[in-house]
Amino acid sequence: MSPGNDLNLPPLNPADLSFDHETPSVARSGPVPVKTAEDLEQVFDVPVTVSAVLGSSRIAVGDLLQIVPGAVLELDRRVGEAIDIFVNERLVARGEVVVVEDRLGVTMTEIIKADR
């Protein structure tokens, strides 16, 4: 038994290690498997909530109670400025409002990478 090896483990060969780049300082034994869209097939039917936020405004409750049909509520965005797209309340993209036939839609112009 080598010094400091109380578990009778075989010696570690650094060539057999791969490192998880998304989680620093984590080593795994063996090759890194290639992930494909088929690996995510289990979650394809999971429902999510998608929201496109045109802008926001902060007003007092008293002012909110005085809003009537036809009133204009000023938002913090300008015409033509990108809107935020959320999935389950997490910002995932920015985009622009488009008209598709007689409905509003959003085209994504930027995907936001999550910092973990």
C-alpha positions as CSV (number, residue, x, y, z in Angstrom):
1,M,0.0,0.0,0.0
2,S,1.3,3.4,-0.9
3,P,1.5,6.2,1.7
4,G,-1.7,8.2,2.1
5,N,-3.8,5.5,0.3
6,D,-5.8,3.9,3.0
7,L,-8.6,2.6,0.6
8,N,-6.4,0.2,-1.4
9,L,-7.2,2.1,-4.6
10,P,-5.1,1.6,-7.7
11,P,-2.8,4.5,-8.6
12,L,-4.5,7.3,-10.5
13,N,-3.4,7.8,-14.1
14,P,-3.9,11.5,-15.1
15,A,-4.4,10.5,-18.7
16,D,-7.6,8.7,-17.7
17,L,-9.2,11.9,-16.3
18,S,-11.4,14.4,-18.0
19,F,-12.6,17.7,-16.6
20,D,-16.1,19.1,-16.6
21,H,-15.6,22.6,-18.0
22,E,-19.0,23.8,-16.7
23,T,-18.1,22.9,-13.1
24,P,-14.5,23.8,-12.4
25,S,-12.4,21.5,-10.2
26,V,-14.5,18.4,-10.9
27,A,-12.7,15.5,-12.4
28,R,-14.4,12.4,-13.9
29,S,-12.9,9.1,-15.0
30,G,-13.2,8.1,-18.6
31,P,-14.1,10.0,-21.9
32,V,-16.6,12.8,-22.0
33,P,-19.8,11.5,-23.7
34,V,-21.0,13.5,-26.6
35,K,-24.5,14.9,-25.9
36,T,-27.2,15.1,-28.6
37,A,-30.8,16.3,-28.8
38,E,-31.9,12.7,-28.3
39,D,-30.5,12.9,-24.7
40,L,-33.1,15.6,-24.0
41,E,-36.0,13.7,-25.4
42,Q,-37.3,13.0,-21.8
43,V,-38.0,16.7,-21.3
44,F,-39.5,17.6,-24.6
45,D,-43.1,17.4,-23.3
46,V,-42.4,19.4,-20.1
47,P,-44.5,22.5,-20.2
48,V,-42.8,25.9,-19.6
49,T,-44.1,29.5,-19.3
50,V,-42.7,31.9,-21.9
51,S,-43.2,35.6,-21.4
52,A,-42.2,38.5,-23.6
53,V,-41.9,41.7,-21.5
54,L,-42.4,44.9,-23.5
55,G,-41.3,47.1,-20.5
56,S,-42.2,47.9,-17.0
57,S,-43.4,50.9,-14.9
58,R,-43.4,51.6,-11.2
59,I,-46.5,53.5,-9.9
60,A,-48.1,54.0,-6.6
61,V,-51.1,51.9,-5.6
62,G,-53.3,55.0,-5.5
63,D,-52.4,55.8,-9.2
64,L,-53.0,52.2,-10.2
65,L,-56.5,52.3,-8.8
66,Q,-57.3,55.4,-10.9
67,I,-56.4,53.7,-14.3
68,V,-59.4,53.6,-16.6
69,P,-59.9,52.0,-20.0
70,G,-58.0,54.1,-22.6
71,A,-55.4,55.3,-20.1
72,V,-51.8,55.2,-21.2
73,L,-49.2,53.6,-18.9
74,E,-45.7,54.7,-19.8
75,L,-43.1,51.9,-19.9
76,D,-39.4,52.1,-19.4
77,R,-38.6,51.0,-23.0
78,R,-38.4,53.0,-26.2
79,V,-40.0,52.1,-29.6
80,G,-37.7,49.7,-31.4
81,E,-35.8,48.7,-28.3
82,A,-35.3,45.0,-27.7
83,I,-37.8,43.3,-25.4
84,D,-36.9,40.7,-22.8
85,I,-38.0,37.0,-23.2
86,F,-38.3,34.9,-20.1
87,V,-38.8,31.2,-19.7
88,N,-40.1,30.2,-16.3
89,E,-39.2,33.7,-15.0
90,R,-35.6,33.4,-16.2
91,L,-34.3,35.8,-18.8
92,V,-33.2,33.7,-21.8
93,A,-33.3,36.0,-24.8
94,R,-34.0,39.4,-26.2
95,G,-36.1,40.1,-29.3
96,E,-38.4,42.3,-31.3
97,V,-42.1,42.4,-31.6
98,V,-43.5,41.2,-35.0
99,V,-46.9,40.8,-36.5
100,V,-47.8,37.4,-37.8
101,E,-51.1,37.5,-39.7
102,D,-53.4,39.1,-37.1
103,R,-51.4,38.2,-34.0
104,L,-48.4,39.6,-32.3
105,G,-45.2,37.5,-32.0
106,V,-41.6,37.9,-31.0
107,T,-38.5,37.1,-33.0
108,M,-35.4,36.4,-30.9
109,T,-32.4,38.5,-31.8
110,E,-30.1,37.6,-28.9
111,I,-29.8,34.5,-26.7
112,I,-28.7,35.2,-23.2
113,K,-26.2,32.7,-21.7
114,A,-26.8,31.8,-18.1
115,D,-24.0,32.5,-15.7
116,R,-23.7,29.5,-13.3
